[in-house]
Amino acid sequence: MISAPACLVRIGRRAVPVLVGAVAALLSIPALAQNPSFGQNAPMAPQGLPPAQNATAPREVAPPAPAPQAAPTAATSAGKRRSFDFSVPDFGSAPLRLDVARVEVVQAYAPPQQMPNVEHRMIVSPLATMDDWARRHIEAAAPGRDDSAAVFVIEDASVVTEKLRTRKGLIESLIREDSDKFTLRLAVTLQVRDRLGATVGSTSAEASAWRTVPESMKDSDRSAVWHELLIAAMDNLVPVFEANARAYLARFLK
């Protein structure tokens, strides 16, 4: 048996013999703890290659591609509310040409500007609509000849609100609401006056349109309803007026 070399270590004033081999073994223990593979001939992985993965480790799954969105169909496009058209069509046929020197339009109706009337709140005024129509569809066939005139009088262009109160029980009051009724009326008269101002012929026409709406309807929707009433009333009035003018003022037509 080979004995390990010994040396003397001075501790204080005494020299203590210590085995060199034992000291070396003690010094090598921390190195082995820090590097367990110390002393093993493990193969080195070549540089540039990714490290090998454990066969039992879960693989990363790529997220699924987003599904393509369907193009908007006609049904979805129609579901979007479109802005209301407040234009006024050109009612009637060719202008009425009368054997007079001038045409005069008189607005005999004056909106009261308060409830129950609401025509002053309309986007397109019934009074202005009738005035514009008469100036474009009634013409003087003899301008400057004398003082004869065709006088178009707007007698009514109102929209009146009526509250419709229904008698309801407790349950009905929760599921039913009161309604508002809007009635639009148009009334006009056409007079033919000679050069002295005497009325020598006249005709008239009138029309109305009405609708009931929920009391809780928004103002924007009410404006659309009022305009639809105006278009409906004009569509009824103009044919009647033109037919009456050709029937009762035939001798003044050119």
Helices and strands as residue ranges (DSSP letters): E 6-11, E 14-19, H 20-34, H 74-79, E 96-98, E 102-107, G 119-121, H 126-137, E 138-140, E 149-164, H 170-175, E 179-193, E 199-214, H 219-248, G 250-252
